[in-house]
Amino acid sequence: MEMTRELKEAVAKQGETVHEMCKQMVEIKDQLAEELQRVLEQLETIAANATDRSQRSYTDVTRHPFLPHDDSWTLAAPPNPTDVLYCTIDVSRLEDEAGLSAGTILATMEN
């Protein structure tokens, strides 16, 4: 009789443990679903920003230096004009009749 009672207690304790573990699994599943939703939203934001940046022209990119959107980050010193990269285009071998001007070269580069 004593052994039967002990076995019933053990079974009841195991049942409680299984019930608690099921509750924990449901909580973890909910947390993971929330985290997945946050990650998906972040990815959508990143993809949207990447699309916006890819539509900028070469001129837009070179005129405006990249600065992070985090306002707490500031430059220790303003950028030095000698640190800016420049592009030189050699047009010496092109024909004079091509009607080359800075505007046409810039338009060609942006396309």
DRENGUZA-175424 format. One record per residue: y, x, z of N, C-alpha, C in turn. Coordinates in nm, 2 decimals, padded with zeros to 4 digits. Layout:
// DRENGUZA-175424
NODE, n_c2, n_c1, n_c3, ca_c2, ca_c1, ca_c3, c_c2, c_c1, c_c3
NODE, Y, X, Z, Y, X, Z, Y, X, Z
...
// end
This chain:
// DRENGUZA-175424
NODE, n_c2, n_c1, n_c3, ca_c2, ca_c1, ca_c3, c_c2, c_c1, c_c3
NODE, -00.12, 00.08, 00.00, 00.00, 00.00, 00.00, 00.13, 00.08, 00.00
NODE, 00.12, 00.19, 00.08, 00.24, 00.28, 00.09, 00.27, 00.34, -00.05
NODE, 00.16, 00.38, -00.12, 00.18, 00.45, -00.24, 00.24, 00.35, -00.35
NODE, 00.20, 00.22, -00.34, 00.25, 00.12, -00.43, 00.40, 00.10, -00.41
NODE, 00.44, 00.10, -00.28, 00.58, 00.08, -00.25, 00.66, 00.20, -00.30
NODE, 00.61, 00.32, -00.28, 00.68, 00.44, -00.33, 00.70, 00.44, -00.48
NODE, 00.59, 00.40, -00.55, 00.59, 00.39, -00.69, 00.70, 00.29, -00.74
NODE, 00.70, 00.17, -00.67, 00.80, 00.07, -00.71, 00.94, 00.12, -00.69
NODE, 00.96, 00.20, -00.58, 01.10, 00.25, -00.55, 01.13, 00.36, -00.66
NODE, 01.03, 00.44, -00.70, 01.06, 00.54, -00.80, 01.09, 00.47, -00.93
NODE, 01.02, 00.36, -00.97, 01.05, 00.29, -01.09, 01.19, 00.23, -01.09
NODE, 01.22, 00.17, -00.97, 01.35, 00.11, -00.96, 01.46, 00.22, -00.97
NODE, 01.44, 00.33, -00.91, 01.54, 00.44, -00.92, 01.55, 00.49, -01.07
NODE, 01.44, 00.50, -01.14, 01.44, 00.54, -01.28, 01.52, 00.44, -01.36
NODE, 01.50, 00.31, -01.33, 01.57, 00.21, -01.40, 01.72, 00.22, -01.38
NODE, 01.76, 00.24, -01.26, 01.90, 00.26, -01.23, 01.96, 00.38, -01.31
NODE, 01.88, 00.49, -01.31, 01.92, 00.61, -01.38, 01.94, 00.58, -01.53
NODE, 01.84, 00.51, -01.59, 01.84, 00.48, -01.73, 01.97, 00.39, -01.76
NODE, 01.99, 00.30, -01.67, 02.11, 00.21, -01.69, 02.24, 00.29, -01.68
NODE, 02.25, 00.38, -01.59, 02.37, 00.46, -01.58, 02.39, 00.55, -01.70
NODE, 02.28, 00.60, -01.75, 02.28, 00.69, -01.87, 02.32, 00.61, -01.99
NODE, 02.28, 00.49, -02.00, 02.32, 00.40, -02.11, 02.47, 00.37, -02.11
NODE, 02.52, 00.35, -01.99, 02.66, 00.32, -01.98, 02.74, 00.45, -02.02
NODE, 02.69, 00.57, -01.98, 02.76, 00.69, -02.01, 02.76, 00.71, -02.17
NODE, 02.64, 00.68, -02.23, 02.63, 00.70, -02.37, 02.73, 00.60, -02.44
NODE, 02.75, 00.48, -02.40, 02.84, 00.39, -02.46, 02.98, 00.45, -02.45
NODE, 03.02, 00.50, -02.33, 03.15, 00.56, -02.31, 03.17, 00.68, -02.40
NODE, 03.07, 00.76, -02.41, 03.08, 00.88, -02.50, 03.10, 00.84, -02.64
NODE, 03.02, 00.74, -02.68, 03.03, 00.69, -02.82, 03.17, 00.63, -02.85
NODE, 03.23, 00.56, -02.75, 03.37, 00.51, -02.77, 03.47, 00.63, -02.78
NODE, 03.45, 00.73, -02.69, 03.54, 00.84, -02.70, 03.53, 00.92, -02.83
NODE, 03.41, 00.93, -02.88, 03.39, 01.00, -03.01, 03.45, 00.92, -03.12
NODE, 03.44, 00.79, -03.12, 03.50, 00.70, -03.22, 03.65, 00.72, -03.22
NODE, 03.71, 00.72, -03.10, 03.86, 00.74, -03.09, 03.90, 00.88, -03.14
NODE, 03.82, 00.98, -03.10, 03.85, 01.12, -03.15, 03.84, 01.12, -03.30
NODE, 03.74, 01.06, -03.36, 03.72, 01.06, -03.50, 03.84, 01.00, -03.57
NODE, 03.89, 00.89, -03.51, 04.00, 00.82, -03.57, 04.12, 00.90, -03.57
NODE, 04.15, 00.98, -03.46, 04.26, 01.07, -03.45, 04.25, 01.18, -03.56
NODE, 04.13, 01.23, -03.57, 04.11, 01.34, -03.67, 04.13, 01.29, -03.81
NODE, 04.09, 01.17, -03.84, 04.11, 01.11, -03.97, 04.26, 01.09, -04.00
NODE, 04.33, 01.04, -03.90, 04.47, 01.03, -03.92, 04.54, 01.16, -03.94
NODE, 04.50, 01.26, -03.87, 04.56, 01.40, -03.89, 04.53, 01.45, -04.03
NODE, 04.41, 01.43, -04.08, 04.37, 01.47, -04.21, 04.45, 01.40, -04.32
NODE, 04.47, 01.27, -04.30, 04.55, 01.19, -04.39, 04.70, 01.24, -04.39
NODE, 04.75, 01.28, -04.28, 04.89, 01.33, -04.27, 04.89, 01.47, -04.34
NODE, 04.80, 01.55, -04.32, 04.79, 01.68, -04.38, 04.78, 01.67, -04.53
NODE, 04.70, 01.58, -04.58, 04.68, 01.55, -04.72, 04.81, 01.50, -04.78
NODE, 04.88, 01.41, -04.71, 05.00, 01.36, -04.77, 05.11, 01.46, -04.77
NODE, 05.11, 01.55, -04.67, 05.21, 01.66, -04.68, 05.18, 01.76, -04.79
NODE, 05.05, 01.79, -04.81, 05.01, 01.88, -04.91, 05.05, 01.82, -05.05
NODE, 05.04, 01.69, -05.07, 05.07, 01.63, -05.19, 05.22, 01.64, -05.21
NODE, 05.30, 01.61, -05.11, 05.44, 01.62, -05.12, 05.49, 01.76, -05.15
NODE, 05.43, 01.86, -05.09, 05.47, 02.00, -05.12, 05.43, 02.04, -05.26
NODE, 05.32, 01.99, -05.31, 05.27, 02.03, -05.45, 05.37, 01.97, -05.55
NODE, 05.44, 01.87, -05.52, 05.53, 01.81, -05.62, 05.67, 01.88, -05.62
NODE, 05.69, 01.97, -05.53, 05.82, 02.04, -05.53, 05.82, 02.14, -05.64
NODE, 05.94, 02.16, -05.70, 05.95, 02.26, -05.81, 05.96, 02.40, -05.76
NODE, 05.94, 02.49, -05.85, 05.95, 02.63, -05.81, 06.09, 02.66, -05.75
NODE, 06.19, 02.60, -05.81, 06.32, 02.63, -05.76, 06.34, 02.57, -05.62
NODE, 06.29, 02.45, -05.59, 06.30, 02.39, -05.46, 06.23, 02.48, -05.36
NODE, 06.12, 02.54, -05.39, 06.04, 02.62, -05.30, 06.12, 02.75, -05.27
NODE, 06.18, 02.81, -05.37, 06.25, 02.94, -05.35, 06.38, 02.92, -05.29
NODE, 06.45, 02.81, -05.31, 06.58, 02.78, -05.25, 06.57, 02.76, -05.10
NODE, 06.46, 02.69, -05.06, 06.45, 02.65, -04.92, 06.33, 02.73, -04.85
NODE, 06.36, 02.82, -04.76, 06.25, 02.90, -04.70, 06.17, 02.80, -04.61
NODE, 06.04, 02.83, -04.60, 05.95, 02.75, -04.52, 05.98, 02.77, -04.38
NODE, 06.01, 02.66, -04.31, 06.02, 02.67, -04.16, 05.93, 02.56, -04.10
NODE, 05.86, 02.59, -04.00, 05.77, 02.49, -03.94, 05.86, 02.38, -03.89
NODE, 05.79, 02.26, -03.88, 05.86, 02.14, -03.83, 05.88, 02.14, -03.68
NODE, 05.82, 02.23, -03.61, 05.83, 02.24, -03.47, 05.97, 02.28, -03.43
NODE, 06.05, 02.19, -03.37, 06.19, 02.23, -03.34, 06.20, 02.33, -03.22
NODE, 06.09, 02.35, -03.15, 06.10, 02.44, -03.04, 06.09, 02.59, -03.09
NODE, 06.05, 02.60, -03.21, 06.03, 02.74, -03.27, 06.17, 02.77, -03.34
NODE, 06.22, 02.88, -03.31, 06.35, 02.92, -03.38, 06.33, 03.07, -03.42
NODE, 06.41, 03.10, -03.52, 06.41, 03.24, -03.57, 06.48, 03.33, -03.47
NODE, 06.42, 03.45, -03.45, 06.49, 03.55, -03.36, 06.62, 03.60, -03.43
NODE, 06.62, 03.61, -03.56, 06.74, 03.65, -03.63, 06.73, 03.58, -03.77
NODE, 06.85, 03.55, -03.82, 06.85, 03.48, -03.95, 06.78, 03.57, -04.06
NODE, 06.72, 03.52, -04.16, 06.66, 03.60, -04.26, 06.76, 03.69, -04.33
NODE, 06.72, 03.81, -04.35, 06.80, 03.91, -04.42, 06.80, 03.89, -04.57
NODE, 06.91, 03.89, -04.64, 06.91, 03.87, -04.78, 06.83, 03.97, -04.86
NODE, 06.81, 04.09, -04.80, 06.73, 04.19, -04.87, 06.58, 04.16, -04.86
NODE, 06.54, 04.07, -04.77, 06.40, 04.03, -04.75, 06.36, 03.92, -04.85
NODE, 06.45, 03.86, -04.92, 06.43, 03.75, -05.01, 06.36, 03.81, -05.14
NODE, 06.26, 03.74, -05.19, 06.19, 03.79, -05.31, 06.27, 03.73, -05.43
NODE, 06.28, 03.82, -05.53, 06.34, 03.77, -05.66, 06.25, 03.79, -05.77
NODE, 06.27, 03.71, -05.88, 06.18, 03.72, -05.99, 06.26, 03.76, -06.11
NODE, 06.22, 03.87, -06.18, 06.29, 03.92, -06.30, 06.20, 03.88, -06.42
NODE, 06.27, 03.82, -06.52, 06.19, 03.78, -06.64, 06.25, 03.87, -06.76
NODE, 06.16, 03.94, -06.82, 06.19, 04.03, -06.93, 06.19, 03.95, -07.06
NODE, 06.31, 03.93, -07.12, 06.32, 03.85, -07.24, 06.36, 03.94, -07.36
NODE, 06.35, 04.07, -07.34, 06.40, 04.17, -07.44, 06.32, 04.16, -07.57
NODE, 06.19, 04.12, -07.56, 06.11, 04.12, -07.68, 06.11, 03.98, -07.75
NODE, 06.18, 03.89, -07.70, 06.19, 03.76, -07.76, 06.30, 03.76, -07.87
NODE, 06.28, 03.67, -07.96, 06.38, 03.66, -08.07, 06.51, 03.60, -08.02
NODE, 06.62, 03.64, -08.08, 06.75, 03.59, -08.04, 06.77, 03.44, -08.08
NODE, 06.69, 03.40, -08.19, 06.71, 03.26, -08.23, 06.64, 03.16, -08.13
NODE, 06.57, 03.21, -08.04, 06.49, 03.12, -07.95, 06.59, 03.04, -07.86
NODE, 06.72, 03.07, -07.86, 06.81, 03.00, -07.79, 06.79, 03.01, -07.64
NODE, 06.75, 03.12, -07.59, 06.72, 03.14, -07.45, 06.85, 03.14, -07.37
NODE, 06.84, 03.07, -07.26, 06.95, 03.07, -07.16, 06.88, 03.06, -07.03
NODE, 06.95, 03.07, -06.92, 06.90, 03.06, -06.79, 06.84, 02.93, -06.76
NODE, 06.90, 02.82, -06.82, 06.85, 02.69, -06.80, 06.72, 02.66, -06.87
NODE, 06.70, 02.71, -06.99, 06.57, 02.69, -07.06, 06.46, 02.77, -06.99
NODE, 06.49, 02.89, -06.95, 06.39, 02.98, -06.88, 06.35, 02.91, -06.75
NODE, 06.45, 02.86, -06.68, 06.42, 02.79, -06.55, 06.33, 02.67, -06.57
NODE, 06.37, 02.59, -06.68, 06.29, 02.47, -06.71, 06.15, 02.51, -06.75
NODE, 06.13, 02.61, -06.82, 06.00, 02.66, -06.86, 05.92, 02.70, -06.74
NODE, 05.98, 02.77, -06.65, 05.91, 02.82, -06.53, 05.87, 02.70, -06.45
NODE, 05.95, 02.60, -06.43, 05.92, 02.49, -06.35, 05.81, 02.40, -06.41
NODE, 05.79, 02.40, -06.54, 05.68, 02.32, -06.60, 05.56, 02.40, -06.59
// end
